[in-house]
């Protein structure tokens, strides 16, 4: 299964979700799952926000090597499931041609961009909560 986590800039929410999900899958021994992240308005090559790296490190997840990238329509057929951070991201993906049945929309995950460590912790914890529901949805 191939999963793409999608947010706006690919420096906060989606890299955190990707890193946390990957860590969970490795811990549980799932080897047939590939995941990445992308941003709908990402500037290719940016590093993750410092606070995103720090709050993930607090739970044993290393996202420091992440490099932001923009989602491209050419990759639509690559992914089996798109995990978006908002309904707006889902709508944009559908407008780009992603079938609605491939899009998973959790409860809204606030963008922590520019916030303090506690703002990022709240975002990380919300992502963890939503990933548990997502994993149940996938049958893991």
C-alpha positions in Angstrom: 0.0 0.0 0.0 1.2 3.5 -0.9 0.1 6.4 1.2 0.7 10.1 0.7 0.3 12.6 3.5 -0.7 16.0 2.2 -0.7 19.5 3.7 0.1 23.0 2.4 3.8 23.6 2.7 5.2 20.1 3.5 7.3 21.5 6.4 5.1 20.8 9.4 2.0 18.6 9.4 2.5 16.2 6.6 6.2 15.5 7.4 5.2 14.9 11.1 2.4 12.5 9.9 4.7 10.7 7.5 7.4 10.3 10.1 5.0 9.2 12.9 3.1 6.8 10.6 6.4 5.3 9.2 7.7 4.8 12.8 4.4 3.1 13.8 4.5 0.7 10.8 8.1 -0.2 11.4 7.4 -0.8 15.1 4.6 -3.1 14.1 6.6 -5.0 11.5 4.6 -3.8 8.4 7.1 -3.9 5.6 4.7 -3.6 2.6 3.7 0.0 3.3 5.3 2.9 1.6 4.5 6.5 2.7 5.7 9.9 1.7 4.4 13.4 2.1 4.0 16.4 -0.1 2.6 20.0 0.0 0.1 21.5 -2.3 2.0 24.8 -2.2 5.4 23.5 -1.1 8.7 25.1 -2.0 10.8 22.2 -3.1 13.9 21.7 -1.0 12.8 23.3 2.2 13.7 21.6 5.5 11.0 20.8 8.1 10.3 23.4 10.7 12.6 23.3 13.7 9.7 22.8 16.1 8.2 20.0 14.0 11.6 18.2 14.3 11.8 18.8 18.0 8.3 17.6 18.9 8.7 14.5 16.8 12.1 13.8 18.5 10.3 13.9 21.8 8.4 10.8 20.9 11.3 9.0 19.2 10.6 10.0 15.6 13.3 11.6 13.5 12.1 13.8 10.6 15.2 16.0 10.5 16.2 14.6 7.0 12.9 15.5 5.4 13.0 17.7 2.3 9.8 19.5 1.3 8.3 18.8 -2.1 5.3 19.9 -4.1 2.6 17.4 -5.1 2.4 17.0 -8.8 -0.5 15.7 -10.9 1.8 13.3 -12.6 1.9 11.2 -9.4 -1.8 10.8 -9.0 -1.8 7.1 -10.0 1.1 6.3 -7.7 -0.7 6.6 -4.5 -3.4 4.2 -3.1 -4.5 6.6 -0.3 -4.2 10.3 0.3 -4.3 11.4 4.0 -5.1 15.1 3.9 -4.9 17.6 6.8 -8.1 19.4 5.9 -11.2 19.2 3.6 -9.7 22.0 1.6 -6.6 19.8 0.8 -9.0 17.0 -0.2 -11.0 19.4 -2.5 -7.8 20.6 -4.2 -6.7 17.0 -4.8 -10.1 16.1 -6.3 -9.9 19.1 -8.6 -6.5 17.8 -9.7 -8.0 14.5 -10.6 -7.5 12.3 -7.5 -10.6 10.0 -7.1 -12.6 10.9 -4.0 -12.5 7.3 -2.8 -8.7 7.5 -2.5 -8.8 10.5 -0.2 -9.0 10.1 3.6 -10.0 13.2 5.5 -9.4 13.2 9.2 -10.8 15.7 11.6 -9.2 19.0 10.8 -5.6 19.3 11.9 -4.6 22.9 12.7 -1.5 24.2 10.9 1.1 25.0 13.6 3.3 27.0 11.2 5.0 29.8 13.2 3.7 28.6 16.5 5.6 27.8 19.7 6.6 24.3 20.9 3.3 23.8 22.7 1.4 24.6 19.4 3.5 22.0 17.6 2.9 19.4 20.5 -0.8 19.9 20.2 -0.6 19.4 16.4 1.6 16.3 16.9 -0.8 14.8 19.4 -3.7 15.5 17.1 -1.9 13.8 14.3 -1.2 10.8 16.5 -4.8 10.6 17.4 -6.0 10.8 13.8 -3.4 8.2 12.7 -4.9 5.7 15.2 -8.3 6.2 13.6 -6.7 6.0 10.1 -4.9 2.7 10.9 -8.2 1.3 12.1 -9.9 2.5 8.9 -7.2 0.6 6.9 -7.6 -2.5 9.1 -4.2 -2.4 10.8 
